[in-house]
Amino acid sequence: MKKTLNFKQEITAVFGKPVAENPTQVMVEAAFRHHGLAWRYLTLEVDPSRLADAVKGARALGFAGFNCTIPHKVAVIPFLDEVAESARLMGAVNCVVRRGKKLVGENTDGKGFLTSLREIIDPRGKSILLFGAGGAARAIGVELALAGAGKVTIANRGKDRGRELAALLAERTRIMVEYAPWEGRFKVPADADVVINATSIGLFPDGNAELPLDMQTLLPRMVVADVIPNPPRTRLVRAASEKGCRVIDGLGMLVNQGVIGVKYWTGVDPDPSVMRAALEKVFGS
Ligand SMILES: NC(=O)c1ccc[n+]([C@@H]2O[C@H](COP(=O)([O-])OP(=O)(O)OC[C@H]3O[C@@H](n4cnc5c(N)ncnc54)[C@H](OP(=O)(O)O)[C@@H]3O)[C@@H](O)[C@H]2O)c1
């Protein structure tokens, strides 16, 4: 039988600015290839003034969906037809999915983190120390609350932003939450089960930057996680490994949020190891 030729590809993308250093294409297209999908993932620089046009264009061209990164995660919301629960609570969308004729906003950042965390520990009822109050911390905080974490303590350099995130979680979820001022080297409370760096400390090109944390207060029974994907072995990850803690690096979160996005768009559960290997190749780790 003659093989049917098909030159039409399904399109997905990331919209951001700047976007040239975003490695998502490498991992998502590795999954498409591995699973024999005739799909593409384009890295597209979109100026904030053209975001509405870009979303219209994605509709017109029948994109299966697209990721949004800085500075579009909040600004994209008015141009969508629906926003899923956790993305609504966070007030930010990082993954848009075409469902029927609708464009639906999801947030996979926190969900990706939770997948990594659950491989090691179930957050239900646990005491969590979360550094940061920006987009990543907000996404993680909301998903931890939805997953039934016992208590979340938020430490952030900027007091207002830290208190704001604590108030958002306290008002909109049922979690026990407190804000802890962060001056000098933070001492981890002995009852913490999970310690998470969701600040940008340690991100390339400041790969050797150190989270102001008293490493002596990390205990071997604690799980320590870092959101920084590049470089993945941050000082925190290295110090916590040396203390005997179980650690989660930022590549896990990046891969797992990508896995969820690919599943939303294609319906295929992609192999995370293929995606991680593609990223490790570009990061040279
Ligand atoms: N692995 C993944 O899949 C993934 C996904 C999303 C994000 N991320 C990473 O998460 C990090 C944060 O992203 P974001 O979107 O949350 O950024 P953001 O909204 O700009 O927030 C940055 C956070 O880092 C804190 N911070 C920055 N520099 C600091 C310093 N020198 N000392 C203390 N605190 C500092 C900020 O505190 P202030 O409020 O005081 O400024 C704020 O809490 C980025 O490095 C990003 O690469 C990773």
The ligand as an SDF file (V2000), in Angstrom:
LIG
                    3D

 48 52  0  0  0  0  0  0  0  0999 V2000
   12.9360   24.7940   37.0010 N   0  0  0  0  0  0  0  0  0  0  0  0
   11.8520   25.3310   36.4700 C   0  0  0  0  0  0  0  0  0  0  0  0
   11.0790   24.7000   35.7420 O   0  0  0  0  0  0  0  0  0  0  0  0
   11.5210   26.7580   36.7790 C   0  0  0  0  0  0  0  0  0  0  0  0
   10.2640   27.2690   36.4820 C   0  0  0  0  0  0  0  0  0  0  0  0
   10.0020   28.6100   36.7920 C   0  0  0  0  0  0  0  0  0  0  0  0
   11.0160   29.3770   37.3550 C   0  0  0  0  0  0  0  0  0  0  0  0
   12.2170   28.8270   37.6200 N   0  0  0  0  0  0  0  0  0  0  0  0
   13.3050   29.6090   38.2170 C   0  0  0  0  0  0  0  0  0  0  0  0
   12.8100   30.2210   39.3770 O   0  0  0  0  0  0  0  0  0  0  0  0
   13.5550   31.4020   39.6260 C   0  0  0  0  0  0  0  0  0  0  0  0
   12.5930   32.4780   40.0710 C   0  0  0  0  0  0  0  0  0  0  0  0
   11.7230   32.7790   38.9950 O   0  0  0  0  0  0  0  0  0  0  0  0
   10.4800   33.7390   39.2270 P   0  0  0  0  0  0  0  0  0  0  0  0
    9.6660   33.6940   37.9850 O   0  0  0  0  0  0  0  0  0  0  0  0
    9.8360   33.4310   40.5380 O   0  0  0  0  0  0  0  0  0  0  0  0
   11.2210   35.1560   39.3360 O   0  0  0  0  0  0  0  0  0  0  0  0
   10.6790   36.4750   40.0260 P   0  0  0  0  0  0  0  0  0  0  0  0
    9.1790   36.5270   39.9420 O   0  0  0  0  0  0  0  0  0  0  0  0
   11.4740   37.5820   39.4610 O   0  0  0  0  0  0  0  0  0  0  0  0
   11.0580   36.2940   41.5910 O   0  0  0  0  0  0  0  0  0  0  0  0
   12.3980   36.2430   42.0080 C   0  0  0  0  0  0  0  0  0  0  0  0
   12.4580   35.8460   43.4780 C   0  0  0  0  0  0  0  0  0  0  0  0
   13.8360   35.7050   43.8400 O   0  0  0  0  0  0  0  0  0  0  0  0
   14.1370   36.6000   44.9320 C   0  0  0  0  0  0  0  0  0  0  0  0
   15.5110   37.0760   44.8030 N   0  0  0  0  0  0  0  0  0  0  0  0
   16.1610   37.4200   43.6600 C   0  0  0  0  0  0  0  0  0  0  0  0
   17.4420   37.7830   43.9300 N   0  0  0  0  0  0  0  0  0  0  0  0
   17.5950   37.6660   45.2780 C   0  0  0  0  0  0  0  0  0  0  0  0
   18.6740   37.8820   46.1790 C   0  0  0  0  0  0  0  0  0  0  0  0
   19.8720   38.3050   45.7280 N   0  0  0  0  0  0  0  0  0  0  0  0
   18.4930   37.6520   47.4880 N   0  0  0  0  0  0  0  0  0  0  0  0
   17.2980   37.2090   47.9550 C   0  0  0  0  0  0  0  0  0  0  0  0
   16.2190   36.9930   47.1530 N   0  0  0  0  0  0  0  0  0  0  0  0
   16.3770   37.2040   45.8470 C   0  0  0  0  0  0  0  0  0  0  0  0
   13.1180   37.7080   44.8190 C   0  0  0  0  0  0  0  0  0  0  0  0
   12.9790   38.3620   46.0470 O   0  0  0  0  0  0  0  0  0  0  0  0
   12.4000   39.8640   46.1400 P   0  0  0  0  0  0  0  0  0  0  0  0
   10.8930   39.7230   46.1580 O   0  0  0  0  0  0  0  0  0  0  0  0
   12.9410   40.3670   47.4010 O   0  0  0  0  0  0  0  0  0  0  0  0
   12.8960   40.5940   44.9200 O   0  0  0  0  0  0  0  0  0  0  0  0
   11.8690   36.8950   44.4240 C   0  0  0  0  0  0  0  0  0  0  0  0
   11.3110   36.2560   45.5440 O   0  0  0  0  0  0  0  0  0  0  0  0
   14.2950   31.7270   38.3330 C   0  0  0  0  0  0  0  0  0  0  0  0
   15.6650   31.4990   38.5490 O   0  0  0  0  0  0  0  0  0  0  0  0
   13.7640   30.7410   37.3250 C   0  0  0  0  0  0  0  0  0  0  0  0
   14.7930   30.2780   36.4570 O   0  0  0  0  0  0  0  0  0  0  0  0
   12.4970   27.5360   37.3510 C   0  0  0  0  0  0  0  0  0  0  0  0
  1  2  1  0
  2  3  2  0
  2  4  1  0
  4  5  1  0
  4 48  2  0
  5  6  2  0
  6  7  1  0
  7  8  2  0
  8  9  1  0
  8 48  1  0
  9 10  1  0
  9 46  1  0
 10 11  1  0
 11 12  1  0
 11 44  1  0
 12 13  1  0
 13 14  1  0
 14 15  2  0
 14 16  1  0
 14 17  1  0
 17 18  1  0
 18 19  2  0
 18 20  1  0
 18 21  1  0
 21 22  1  0
 22 23  1  0
 23 24  1  0
 23 42  1  0
 24 25  1  0
 25 26  1  0
 25 36  1  0
 26 27  1  0
 26 35  1  0
 27 28  2  0
 28 29  1  0
 29 30  1  0
 29 35  2  0
 30 31  1  0
 30 32  2  0
 32 33  1  0
 33 34  2  0
 34 35  1  0
 36 37  1  0
 36 42  1  0
 37 38  1  0
 38 39  2  0
 38 40  1  0
 38 41  1  0
 42 43  1  0
 44 45  1  0
 44 46  1  0
 46 47  1  0
M  CHG  2   8   1  16  -1
M  END
$$$$
